[in-house]
């Protein structure tokens, strides 16, 4: 799971790497400092004026394209489920793969189960149980990833959003510095949008990757279903 969490942190850091942060001395500096040059025409926005320029410069979140399966996510998820101590599934898989010449999946499954019973003493129920154990691991990986997404969003987006609001407050106090402050606020908004988009895209790729692994396990489980004897009541 650490590899999945590290990846989402990396994309967040990349997206937020261009942030312009106000120095404390600059934020709390002398209010009598020389003002930057006025815009053409000599006009300066009045106190309390709505900072429309930054709003116009803020990038809108682009529509998310269909998520692509991330090979790295798939590999890490498979590595996590393959760490399951139950050996019934890999033993069955090895026998199933060895019967590739058998065209009918049901026949191939039955032959593999018969061979597994003869060579390892395991039946369909044990193989299905091993798949169920791996599905539980997969669900745990999903929960850990979603928690990491939430924490990274709170840290990367929430903290920067608070800084945006602080910058907006400074704009109303420093009329003579409005141009410089608006540029910094716009840069922060851009970074937040990029961070959120990067996190959302990464989460979408994880969901698509998760679906691939889950589908593979579910398909194997479905093939075994006809051969599982219901527990005695």
C-alpha positions in Angstrom: 0.0 0.0 0.0 2.9 2.4 0.7 3.7 2.6 -3.1 0.1 3.6 -3.9 0.1 6.3 -1.2 3.6 7.6 -2.2 2.3 8.0 -5.8 -0.6 10.2 -4.8 1.6 12.3 -2.6 4.1 12.7 -5.5 1.4 13.9 -7.9 0.1 16.4 -5.3 3.6 17.8 -4.7 4.3 18.1 -8.4 1.0 20.0 -8.9 1.7 22.3 -5.9 5.4 22.8 -6.7 4.8 26.2 -8.4 3.0 27.9 -5.5 4.0 31.4 -4.7 4.0 31.7 -0.9 3.9 35.1 0.8 6.8 35.7 3.3 5.7 36.7 6.8 7.7 39.9 6.5 6.0 40.7 3.2 2.5 39.9 4.6 3.0 42.0 7.8 5.3 44.6 6.3 5.2 48.3 6.6 1.9 49.6 5.2 3.7 52.8 4.0 6.0 51.0 1.6 6.2 52.5 -1.9 3.3 51.4 -4.0 3.9 49.6 -7.3 3.3 51.5 -10.6 -0.3 52.2 -11.3 -2.1 50.8 -14.3 -2.5 52.9 -17.4 -4.9 55.7 -16.7 -3.8 56.0 -13.1 -6.8 54.2 -11.6 -6.6 52.0 -8.6 -9.5 49.8 -7.4 -11.4 51.3 -4.5 -11.4 49.6 -1.1 -13.7 46.7 -0.9 -13.9 46.3 -4.7 -14.5 42.8 -5.9 -11.2 41.3 -7.2 -12.7 40.2 -10.5 -9.4 39.8 -12.3 -8.3 36.8 -10.3 -11.7 35.1 -10.8 -11.3 35.5 -14.5 -7.8 34.1 -14.4 -8.7 31.1 -12.2 -8.6 27.9 -14.3 -11.9 25.9 -14.4 -11.7 22.3 -13.7 -11.6 20.5 -17.0 -14.0 17.6 -17.5 -12.4 14.4 -16.4 -11.6 12.1 -19.3 -12.4 8.4 -18.9 -10.0 6.9 -16.4 -7.2 4.7 -17.8 -6.0 1.6 -16.1 -2.7 2.4 -14.4 -0.2 -0.6 -14.8 1.6 0.5 -11.7 -1.6 0.4 -9.6 -2.5 -3.0 -11.1 1.0 -4.4 -10.3 0.9 -3.1 -6.7 -2.6 -4.3 -6.1 -1.7 -7.7 -7.4 1.4 -7.8 -5.3 -0.7 -7.0 -2.2 -3.3 -9.8 -2.9 -0.5 -12.3 -3.9 1.0 -11.7 -0.5 -1.9 -13.7 1.0 -0.6 -16.7 2.9 -3.2 -19.1 1.4 -1.5 -21.2 -1.2 -4.6 -22.8 -2.6 -5.2 -20.3 -5.4 -1.6 -20.2 -6.8 -1.5 -24.0 -6.7 -4.8 -24.1 -8.6 -3.7 -21.4 -11.0 -0.5 -23.4 -11.9 -2.6 -26.4 -12.7 -5.2 -24.4 -14.6 -2.5 -22.8 -16.7 -0.9 -26.1 -17.4 -4.1 -27.2 -19.0 -4.2 -24.4 -21.6 -4.7 -27.0 -24.3 -8.2 -27.7 -22.9 -10.5 -25.3 -24.8 -13.6 -25.6 -22.6 -13.2 -23.4 -19.4 -15.5 -25.6 -17.3 -13.7 -28.8 -18.3 -10.4 -27.1 -17.8 -11.5 -26.0 -14.3 -12.7 -29.4 -13.4 -9.5 -31.1 -14.5 -7.4 -28.5 -12.6 -9.5 -29.1 -9.5 -9.1 -32.8 -9.8 -5.4 -32.4 -10.1 -5.3 -30.0 -7.2 -7.2 -32.5 -5.0 -4.8 -35.3 -6.0 -1.6 -33.3 -5.7 -2.3 -30.8 -2.9 -5.4 -32.1 -1.2 -7.4 -29.0 -2.0 -10.8 -28.7 -3.6 -13.0 -25.9 -5.0 -14.0 -24.7 -1.6 -10.4 -24.1 -0.5 -9.6 -22.3 -3.8 -12.7 -20.2 -3.5 -11.8 -19.4 0.1 -8.3 -18.3 -1.0 -9.9 -15.9 -3.6 -12.2 -14.5 -0.9 -9.2 -13.9 1.3 -7.6 -11.9 -1.5 -10.8 -10.0 -2.1 -10.7 -8.9 1.5 -7.1 -7.8 1.1 -8.1 -5.8 -2.0 -11.0 -4.1 -0.2 -8.5 -3.2 2.6 -6.1 -1.7 0.0 -9.0 0.4 -1.4 -9.9 1.7 2.0 -6.3 2.6 2.8 -6.0 4.4 -0.6 -9.2 6.4 -0.1 -8.1 7.5 3.3 -4.7 8.6 1.8 -6.6 10.5 -0.9 -8.7 12.3 1.8 -5.6 13.1 4.0 -3.6 14.4 1.0 -6.5 16.4 -0.2 -7.0 18.0 3.2 -3.3 18.8 3.4 -2.5 19.9 -0.1 -5.8 21.5 -1.1 -7.3 22.6 2.2 -4.2 24.3 3.5 -3.7 26.2 0.2 -7.3 27.2 0.1 -6.9 28.8 3.5 -3.9 30.7 2.2 -6.0 31.9 -0.8 -8.6 33.4 1.6 -5.8 35.0 3.6 -4.4 36.5 0.5 -7.8 37.8 -0.5 -8.1 39.6 2.9 -4.7 41.2 2.3 -5.8 42.5 -1.0 -8.6 44.6 0.7 -6.0 46.0 3.1 -3.3 46.9 0.7 -5.0 48.9 -2.0 -1.7 50.2 -3.4 -0.3 46.7 -3.8 -3.5 45.2 -5.4 -1.8 44.2 -8.6 1.0 42.2 -7.0 -1.4 40.5 -4.5 -3.9 39.6 -7.2 -1.1 37.9 -9.2 -0.2 35.8 -6.1 -3.8 34.8 -5.4 -4.2 33.7 -9.1 -1.1 31.6 -8.9 -2.4 29.9 -5.7 -5.8 29.2 -7.3 -4.1 27.6 -10.3 -2.0 25.4 -8.0 -5.1 24.3 -6.1 -7.0 23.4 -9.3 -4.0 21.5 -10.6 -3.5 19.6 -7.3 -7.2 18.7 -7.1 -7.3 17.6 -10.8 -4.1 15.5 -10.3 -5.5 13.8 -7.2 -8.9 13.1 -8.8 -7.2 11.7 -11.9 -5.0 9.5 -9.8 -8.0 8.3 -7.7 -9.9 7.5 -11.0 -7.0 5.5 -12.3 -6.9 3.6 -9.0 -10.6 2.8 -9.3 -10.2 1.6 -12.9 -7.2 -0.6 -11.8 -9.1 -1.9 -8.8 -11.9 -2.9 -11.1 -9.5 -4.9 -13.3 -8.1 -6.9 -10.4 -11.5 -7.4 -8.8 -13.0 -8.6 -12.1 -10.2 -11.1 -12.6 -10.7 -12.5 -9.1 -14.5 -12.5 -9.5 -14.2 -14.4 -12.8 -12.1 -17.0 -11.2 -14.6 -17.2 -8.4 -17.5 -17.6 -10.8 -15.8 -20.5 -12.6 -15.4 -22.3 -9.3 -19.0 -21.7 -8.2 -20.5 -24.8 -9.9 -18.0 -27.0 -8.2 -18.4 -25.7 -4.7 -20.4 -28.0 -2.4 -22.8 -26.0 -0.2 -21.9 -26.4 3.5 -24.0 -29.0 5.3 -26.8 -27.5 7.4 
